[in-house]
Each structure stands twice: as C-alpha cells, then as structure tokens.
Amino acid sequence: MSNTDFLRRSEAFILPPGFTQGRIFTFRVGDYSGQAEVDGWNPDTREAVEICQSESDGTPKPGQKRKLASDVLKLVFLTEQGLITKGRVIVTSEELYTWLHQSGSWLSAACRHYKIPVELKRQDKKRVRKRIRNLINSARRENS
C-alpha cells in the first residue's frame, strides 16, 4: 500500500457518520475554472470536512500551520461560492489544536468569523499514529 493510500484509508476512520470520502467540486471565477477536492462530504447537509493529519512534538511546525490555513481557506472559498453550506476541519494533533485555540492568531479569528470549527480527533491506534508521524517526517526530509 502506498503512503497516499495509507493516509486516505486512515482519513476514512476519522470521518463523521454520514460523510463519504472525497468529493471534487468544479468552480468558475470569471473566465477561470478549476476544481477543489474535500476529504469528506455529506450530501444531505452539504457540509464538507477537511482532515489535517499531523503529529507534533511540542510546537507545531510552520508547514502544519500552513496546511491548516489552506484547509480553512478552501472551506471558506467553497462556502462563498455556494458549493457547500458549511465546513469544518478535523485535526489529529493535540499540539496544533491547542496552538490554534490559544495563540490569538489571525487563523483562529478567521475560523470564528467564517464559522469554520476546528475539532480534535486523535487516531485510535498507536501504530497508525506512529506510521503517520514517520510518513510526515520522511516527507519533510525529502523536501529539505
């Protein structure tokens, strides 16, 4: 199983009941058209979920904060386009969750303003958390 397949399978266990994994939206802004994929979608409520899987030892890394900001921005954009009625982000890192809610950052203010809740849901199995941490660390080494 590839790393991407593993991460997608682990996301499936995090999705709330009633959500299907992966949904691609097509949008148009002026003469530009594009697509955006969300991690989870509930067709009945038209709610989208983004899952931010990360593990931290201490303070979250800048890349983890950027990933969270990107997920929030995507949900704001899709809401503004009328493609979803609401969105939420689920994070797996207690450190990232705590940073967002206690830092006084612009991102925390934006989540409140646009009503994008950020929830914490830890992976159930230590083995899964360890593999995700190893995958993330490996990706960091490849990008540096």
C-alpha positions as CSV (number, residue, x, y, z in Angstrom):
1,M,0.0,0.0,0.0
2,S,1.4,3.4,-1.0
3,N,1.8,6.2,1.5
4,T,-1.0,8.1,-0.1
5,D,-3.3,5.1,0.1
6,F,-2.5,4.6,3.8
7,L,-3.2,8.3,4.6
8,R,-6.5,8.1,2.7
9,R,-7.5,4.9,4.5
10,S,-6.7,6.4,7.9
11,E,-8.8,9.5,6.9
12,A,-11.8,7.2,6.3
13,F,-11.8,6.2,10.0
14,I,-11.8,9.9,11.1
15,L,-14.8,11.0,9.0
16,P,-18.0,11.6,11.0
17,P,-21.0,9.3,10.3
18,G,-22.9,10.2,7.1
19,F,-19.8,11.5,5.3
20,T,-18.4,10.0,2.2
21,Q,-14.7,10.2,1.5
22,G,-13.6,12.6,-1.2
23,R,-15.7,15.0,-3.3
24,I,-14.4,17.1,-6.2
25,F,-16.1,20.5,-6.8
26,T,-15.9,22.3,-10.1
27,F,-16.0,26.1,-9.9
28,R,-15.8,29.1,-12.1
29,V,-14.4,32.6,-11.2
30,G,-14.7,35.0,-14.1
31,D,-13.1,33.2,-17.1
32,Y,-11.1,30.9,-14.8
33,S,-12.4,27.4,-14.0
34,G,-10.9,24.9,-11.6
35,Q,-11.5,22.1,-9.2
36,A,-11.2,21.6,-5.4
37,E,-11.3,18.3,-3.5
38,V,-12.5,17.9,0.0
39,D,-11.7,15.0,2.3
40,G,-15.3,14.3,3.4
41,W,-18.7,15.3,2.1
42,N,-22.3,14.9,3.4
43,P,-24.7,15.2,0.5
44,D,-27.7,15.6,2.8
45,T,-26.4,18.6,4.8
46,R,-24.0,19.8,2.1
47,E,-21.2,20.0,4.7
48,A,-17.6,19.5,3.8
49,V,-14.8,18.2,6.1
50,E,-11.1,18.7,5.7
51,I,-8.8,16.4,7.7
52,C,-5.4,17.7,8.8
53,Q,-3.4,14.7,9.9
54,S,-0.2,15.6,11.7
55,E,1.8,14.7,14.7
56,S,3.8,17.2,16.7
57,D,6.3,17.0,19.5
58,G,5.8,20.4,21.1
59,T,5.1,23.5,19.0
60,P,3.5,22.8,15.6
61,K,5.9,23.3,12.6
62,P,5.2,26.2,10.1
63,G,4.2,23.7,7.5
64,Q,1.5,22.2,9.8
65,K,0.1,25.7,10.4
66,R,0.1,26.4,6.6
67,K,-1.8,23.1,5.9
68,L,-4.4,24.1,8.5
69,A,-4.7,27.6,7.0
70,S,-5.0,26.1,3.5
71,D,-7.8,23.7,4.6
72,V,-9.7,26.6,6.2
73,L,-9.3,28.9,3.2
74,K,-10.6,26.1,0.9
75,L,-13.7,25.7,3.0
76,V,-14.3,29.5,3.1
77,F,-13.9,29.7,-0.7
78,L,-16.3,26.8,-1.3
79,T,-18.8,28.3,1.1
80,E,-18.6,31.7,-0.6
81,Q,-19.1,30.0,-4.0
82,G,-22.3,28.4,-2.7
83,L,-20.9,24.9,-3.3
84,I,-21.1,23.9,0.4
85,T,-23.4,25.2,3.2
86,K,-20.7,24.8,5.9
87,G,-17.4,23.2,6.6
88,R,-15.2,22.0,9.4
89,V,-11.7,20.9,9.9
90,I,-10.6,17.9,12.0
91,V,-7.1,17.9,13.3
92,T,-5.3,14.9,14.7
93,S,-2.6,16.8,16.6
94,E,-3.4,18.0,20.1
95,E,-0.5,20.5,19.8
96,L,-1.9,22.0,16.6
97,Y,-5.4,22.1,18.0
98,T,-4.1,23.8,21.2
99,W,-2.0,26.3,19.2
100,L,-5.0,27.4,17.1
101,H,-7.3,27.9,20.1
102,Q,-4.8,29.6,22.4
103,S,-2.5,31.6,20.1
104,G,-4.6,34.6,19.2
105,S,-3.6,34.1,15.6
106,W,-5.4,35.6,12.5
107,L,-6.3,32.0,11.6
108,S,-8.2,31.4,14.8
109,A,-10.0,34.7,14.2
110,A,-10.8,33.7,10.6
111,C,-12.2,30.4,11.8
112,R,-14.5,32.1,14.2
113,H,-15.5,34.8,11.7
114,Y,-16.4,32.3,9.0
115,K,-17.8,29.8,11.4
116,I,-15.4,27.0,10.5
117,P,-15.0,24.9,13.6
118,V,-11.7,23.1,14.2
119,E,-12.1,19.8,16.1
120,L,-9.6,17.4,17.6
121,K,-9.9,13.7,16.9
122,R,-7.0,11.6,17.8
123,Q,-6.2,8.5,15.8
124,D,-7.3,5.4,17.8
125,K,-4.3,3.2,17.3
126,K,-0.8,3.9,18.4
127,R,0.5,2.0,15.4
128,V,-1.4,4.3,13.0
129,R,-0.2,7.4,14.7
130,K,3.4,6.2,14.5
131,R,3.2,5.4,10.8
132,I,1.6,8.8,10.1
133,R,4.4,10.5,12.1
134,N,7.0,8.5,10.1
135,L,5.4,9.4,6.8
136,I,5.4,13.1,7.7
137,N,9.0,13.0,8.9
138,S,10.0,11.3,5.7
139,A,8.3,13.9,3.5
140,R,10.0,16.6,5.5
141,R,13.4,15.1,4.9
142,E,12.7,14.8,1.1
143,N,11.6,18.4,0.9
144,S,14.6,19.9,2.7
